[in-house]
Amino acid sequence: MTNSLSPTSTAAEILAYLHTLASEANREGMRRFGIKVERALGIPHGPQREIARKIKRNHERAFELWESGIVEAQFIASATVDPKRFSANDARTWASTFDSWDIVDGVTDLFVDTEHWQLLIAEFAEDEREFVRRAAFAMIAWASVHRKKEPDATFENLLPLIERHSGDSRNFVKKAVNWALRQIGKRSMSLHALTLALAEKLAASSDKTERWIGRDAVRELTNPKILERLAKRG
């Protein structure tokens, strides 16, 4: 029970509790989704979020949890660290250990809450490491949803970056590039038009990866429900 945890719980106590939730069956399920499980205990995201809410934010303790190397502890670390105190170098250090799509997608939600998010996107996109590059495009996708006060121009300026890396055929990069493209297109009507134009251009490409990214994005961005939602947003 998370009742044993509180904001005063130490990293060691939290880690001990996480080990009580370990599940080999869940680890096998994660493996089927292409998740690397060597560092995972097999704890679903729901209990992880509950633990993060229970223990609340503690910047120093979050780094202790991260250093454990246990994936679930790292997710909880990302949810309980202070984004205002989380430096660009901290993000670089954490990103350097990325080895699976799920840790990338979980932790980059934190990265977009920092003041360094645009710098990190530009930097990570040029990194040749598969999961670091994925981080750049996962960040774009998250920012498109969460940074509601950001002007559309910020996201318009990211479209050339998406186009430039749309030929990266590595599975976890191309899926993130596609995700970023779709999320920008669902942000506003003006961005939708620009994004759809890029998606159609990619869909007509002779490059197999670009074509896949483009066609999948066109399919979602022309979905009547998406268009209706955007029209209501104005």
C-alpha positions as CSV (number, residue, x, y, z in Angstrom):
1,M,0.0,0.0,0.0
2,T,1.2,3.5,-0.8
3,N,0.0,4.4,2.7
4,S,3.5,3.5,3.8
5,L,4.9,6.3,1.7
6,S,4.9,10.0,2.3
7,P,6.7,13.2,1.3
8,T,9.3,12.4,4.0
9,S,10.0,8.9,2.5
10,T,13.6,8.4,1.5
11,A,14.8,7.1,-1.8
12,A,15.8,3.8,-0.2
13,E,12.3,3.4,1.3
14,I,10.6,4.2,-2.1
15,L,12.9,1.7,-3.9
16,A,12.2,-1.0,-1.3
17,Y,8.4,-0.4,-1.8
18,L,8.8,-0.6,-5.6
19,H,10.5,-4.0,-5.3
20,T,7.4,-5.3,-3.5
21,L,5.3,-4.4,-6.6
22,A,7.6,-6.3,-9.1
23,S,5.8,-8.5,-11.5
24,E,7.4,-10.9,-14.0
25,A,4.1,-11.3,-15.9
26,N,4.0,-7.5,-16.4
27,R,7.6,-7.5,-17.5
28,E,6.7,-10.0,-20.2
29,G,3.8,-7.9,-21.3
30,M,6.0,-4.9,-21.6
31,R,8.5,-6.9,-23.7
32,R,5.7,-7.6,-26.2
33,F,5.3,-3.9,-26.7
34,G,8.9,-3.5,-27.6
35,I,9.9,-2.1,-24.2
36,K,13.3,-3.0,-22.9
37,V,12.7,-4.7,-19.6
38,E,16.2,-5.4,-18.3
39,R,16.0,-2.4,-15.9
40,A,12.2,-2.7,-15.3
41,L,10.3,-4.2,-12.3
42,G,7.1,-4.6,-14.3
43,I,5.0,-1.9,-12.4
44,P,2.1,-0.3,-14.4
45,H,2.1,3.5,-14.9
46,G,-1.0,3.9,-12.7
47,P,0.7,2.9,-9.5
48,Q,3.8,4.8,-10.5
49,R,1.7,8.0,-10.8
50,E,0.0,7.3,-7.5
51,I,3.4,6.9,-5.8
52,A,4.6,10.2,-7.3
53,R,1.5,12.0,-6.0
54,K,2.0,10.5,-2.6
55,I,5.6,11.4,-2.1
56,K,5.4,14.8,-3.8
57,R,8.2,16.9,-5.2
58,N,11.7,16.5,-3.8
59,H,14.5,17.6,-6.2
60,E,17.4,15.9,-4.5
61,R,15.6,12.7,-3.8
62,A,14.5,12.5,-7.4
63,F,18.1,12.4,-8.5
64,E,18.7,9.5,-6.0
65,L,15.8,7.6,-7.5
66,W,17.2,8.2,-11.0
67,E,20.6,6.9,-10.1
68,S,19.0,3.6,-9.1
69,G,18.7,2.8,-12.8
70,I,15.3,1.2,-12.2
71,V,13.0,2.3,-14.9
72,E,10.0,2.8,-12.6
73,A,12.1,4.8,-10.2
74,Q,13.2,7.0,-13.1
75,F,9.7,7.7,-14.1
76,I,8.8,8.7,-10.6
77,A,12.0,10.8,-10.5
78,S,10.9,12.7,-13.5
79,A,7.5,13.4,-12.0
80,T,8.9,14.6,-8.6
81,V,12.0,16.6,-9.7
82,D,11.6,20.4,-9.8
83,P,11.5,21.5,-13.5
84,K,12.7,25.0,-12.5
85,R,15.9,23.6,-11.0
86,F,16.4,21.0,-13.7
87,S,19.2,22.2,-15.9
88,A,20.0,21.5,-19.6
89,N,23.0,19.5,-18.4
90,D,20.7,17.4,-16.2
91,A,18.6,16.7,-19.2
92,R,21.6,15.7,-21.3
93,T,22.8,13.4,-18.6
94,W,19.5,11.7,-18.2
95,A,19.0,11.4,-22.0
96,S,22.4,9.8,-22.4
97,T,21.0,6.7,-20.5
98,F,17.9,6.4,-22.7
99,D,17.6,2.8,-24.0
100,S,13.9,2.2,-24.6
101,W,11.0,4.2,-26.1
102,D,8.9,4.1,-22.9
103,I,11.5,5.9,-20.7
104,V,12.0,8.5,-23.5
105,D,8.3,9.2,-23.8
106,G,7.8,9.4,-20.0
107,V,10.8,11.6,-19.1
108,T,10.6,14.0,-22.0
109,D,7.2,15.2,-20.5
110,L,9.5,16.7,-17.8
111,F,11.9,18.2,-20.3
112,V,9.2,20.3,-22.0
113,D,8.4,21.8,-18.6
114,T,11.9,23.3,-18.3
115,E,13.0,26.6,-19.7
116,H,15.6,24.8,-21.9
117,W,13.1,22.8,-24.0
118,Q,13.7,24.4,-27.3
119,L,17.5,24.3,-27.0
120,L,17.2,20.6,-26.1
121,I,15.0,19.8,-29.0
122,A,17.4,21.3,-31.5
123,E,20.4,19.6,-29.8
124,F,18.8,16.1,-29.4
125,A,17.5,16.1,-33.0
126,E,21.0,16.3,-34.3
127,D,22.2,13.5,-32.0
128,E,22.8,10.3,-33.8
129,R,21.8,8.1,-30.9
130,E,18.4,6.6,-31.7
131,F,16.7,7.2,-28.3
132,V,18.2,10.7,-27.9
133,R,16.9,11.7,-31.3
134,R,13.6,10.2,-30.4
135,A,13.6,12.4,-27.4
136,A,13.7,15.5,-29.5
137,F,10.5,14.6,-31.4
138,A,8.7,13.2,-28.3
139,M,9.4,16.7,-26.8
140,I,7.8,18.4,-29.8
141,A,4.8,16.2,-29.4
142,W,4.5,16.8,-25.7
143,A,5.1,20.6,-26.1
144,S,2.4,20.7,-28.8
145,V,-0.1,19.5,-26.2
146,H,1.1,21.0,-22.9
147,R,2.7,24.4,-23.8
148,K,-0.7,26.0,-24.5
149,K,0.6,29.6,-24.2
150,E,3.3,29.1,-26.8
151,P,2.7,30.9,-30.0
152,D,1.9,28.9,-33.1
153,A,5.0,30.4,-34.7
154,T,7.2,28.3,-32.4
155,F,5.7,25.1,-33.7
156,E,5.7,26.3,-37.3
157,N,9.4,26.8,-37.0
158,L,9.9,23.2,-35.9
159,L,8.4,21.8,-39.2
160,P,11.7,22.1,-41.1
161,L,13.3,20.0,-38.4
162,I,10.7,17.4,-38.7
163,E,11.1,17.3,-42.5
164,R,14.9,17.1,-42.2
165,H,14.7,14.0,-40.1
166,S,11.7,12.3,-41.7
167,G,14.1,10.0,-43.6
168,D,15.5,8.4,-40.5
169,S,14.2,4.9,-40.9
170,R,15.0,3.7,-37.4
171,N,11.7,2.5,-35.9
172,F,11.7,4.5,-32.7
173,V,12.8,7.7,-34.5
174,K,10.3,7.6,-37.4
175,K,7.4,6.9,-35.1
176,A,8.4,9.9,-32.9
177,V,8.8,12.1,-36.0
178,N,5.3,11.0,-37.1
179,W,3.9,11.7,-33.6
180,A,5.4,15.2,-33.5
181,L,4.0,16.0,-37.0
182,R,0.5,14.8,-36.0
183,Q,0.5,16.7,-32.7
184,I,1.5,20.0,-34.3
185,G,-1.2,19.6,-36.8
186,K,-3.9,19.1,-34.1
187,R,-2.8,22.2,-32.2
188,S,-4.7,24.9,-34.3
189,M,-6.3,25.4,-37.7
190,S,-3.4,27.4,-39.0
191,L,-0.9,24.8,-38.0
192,H,-3.1,22.1,-39.3
193,A,-2.9,23.6,-42.9
194,L,0.9,23.9,-42.7
195,T,1.3,20.4,-41.2
196,L,-1.0,18.7,-43.7
197,A,0.9,20.3,-46.6
198,L,4.1,18.8,-45.2
199,A,2.5,15.5,-44.6
200,E,1.2,15.4,-48.2
201,K,4.6,16.3,-49.5
202,L,6.2,13.4,-47.4
203,A,3.4,11.0,-48.5
204,A,4.4,11.6,-52.2
205,S,8.1,11.1,-51.5
206,S,10.2,8.3,-53.1
207,D,11.7,7.6,-49.7
208,K,9.9,4.7,-47.9
209,T,10.2,6.2,-44.4
210,E,9.1,9.7,-45.5
211,R,6.2,8.1,-47.3
212,W,5.1,6.2,-44.2
213,I,5.3,9.2,-42.0
214,G,3.4,11.4,-44.4
215,R,0.6,8.9,-45.2
216,D,0.0,8.1,-41.6
217,A,-0.1,11.8,-40.7
218,V,-2.4,12.6,-43.6
219,R,-4.8,9.9,-42.5
220,E,-5.1,11.3,-39.0
221,L,-5.1,15.0,-40.0
222,T,-8.0,14.5,-42.4
223,N,-10.1,12.6,-39.9
224,P,-13.5,14.4,-39.7
225,K,-13.4,14.2,-35.9
226,I,-10.0,16.0,-35.8
227,L,-11.3,18.6,-38.2
228,E,-14.4,19.1,-36.2
229,R,-12.5,19.5,-33.0
230,L,-10.2,22.1,-34.5
231,A,-13.1,24.0,-36.0
232,K,-14.7,24.3,-32.6
233,R,-11.4,25.5,-31.1
234,G,-11.3,28.3,-33.7
